[in-house]
Amino acid sequence: MKWSELIFMSLRTVTSSPLRTFLTMLGVIIGVSSVVTLVSIGQGTSEQIAKQYENMGTNLLVVNALGSGRATQLDYDELMKFENFPEFQSIAPTMTKNGSNIKYDRTQEKYNVIGTNDRYLNIVKAKIDKGRNLSPADLEFRSNVALLGSEVAKTFFGVLDPVGEDINIDGIVFTVIGTLQEKGSNIGGSSADNSVIVPLETARRQFKLGQIRTTYVEAPTKDDIYKAQETMKQYLTYKFKSDTGFQLTNQDELLKQRTEATNTLTNQLVAVALISLLVGGIGIMNIMLVTVSERTREIGIRKSIGAKRRNILLQFLVEAVVISGLGGLIGLCLGIGISYALPYISPKQTTKLSLDISLYAFLFSVIVGVVFGLYPANKASKLRPIDALRSD
């Protein structure tokens, strides 16, 4: 018997009881669609994390002073001297005042104020929209000037150009010298969009801020960041007389750790989804055993007119594969559909469809049909014609 005839007969058989066939396929459908969807979510999340780190740069090192008091203070002039080392490109010490009261005209809101230098924007990959960046003169003369994040500018000025306008920050007047382009959140949820940036010494003097808590360090390349990290660690250990009074956060290491964590979680979820495929395979075996019992007389008639054991084996095996293959195909289409629909349903959720994994999931569903259909098919092929014909 030709393969085309076997497949046609199998399709006719499985479509004769559509509800039973669908229920048999259900485990395979759920398994394949789950694998495709979960992998696309996992890869989309990994890509989203990578883009967030690219926004900050993987050649970025963040230095945080953890202690309090003079013994754990970071000195601005000492930090800036590191720019003379080849593994350091730019350094931006910062002071932050959270929840400052900012007022313009009759509008008043709370935003974070960041005191820093003219390197900060380049390091965190923020760009000027209107006006100019902080200048060395602003830092030297402790000028009361401010850069507004996109969200802050929109809140107070809407579509108007705020450059040259005066705003009130905690009772102190600052002149707006520029605004930033919208950038979105960085890792951890922080963002320049909802911040006001002022010269570092201005922030220290006007807002009575004690010390530099966070410093952003940019290396020339991603490879240099590890050299910069080691150099900074040696300096801080010597300065603080301890290796516990500070924290060094390497963006490249964080990216690798988060990507590995996401991939591990995705693999675990996929493993759970594959169990559904195995459960579906057991369902296929069960229904094929029932089918063999129901069609025992048919098997006896076919054998009595010359059908060989191989023909019976292939007939029932192909039926099992057709059921699992159709279930895999439906699950594949469902998984692809969900992957494309998710970003529209939940805009914050990104997905990235993996064609390779989708194909593997479908092929696995076919293999499930072969494995779990083999026993019932073999049982049918071993029936003796005389016994089969006696069956009611």
Secondary structure, DSSP 8 states (H G I E B T S, - for coil): --HHHHHHHHHHHHTTSHHHHHHHHHHHHHHHHHHHHHHHHHHHHHHHHHHHHHHH-TTEEEEEE-S-SGGG-B-HHHHHGGGGSTT--EEEEEEEEEEEEEEETTEEEEEEEEEE-TTHHHHTT--EEEE----HHHHHTT--EEEE-HHHHHHHHTTS--TT-EEEETTEEEEEEEEE------TTS--GGGEEEEEHHHHHHHTT---B-EEEEE-SSTTHHHHHHHHHHHHHHHHHTSSSSEEEEEHHHHHHHHHHHHHHHHHHHHHHHHHHHHHHHHHHHHHHHHHHHHTHHHHHHHHHTT--HHHHHHHHHHHHHHHHHHHHHHHHHHHHHHHHHHHHHSTT------HHHHHHHHHHHHHHHHHHHHHHHHHHHT--HHHHHH--
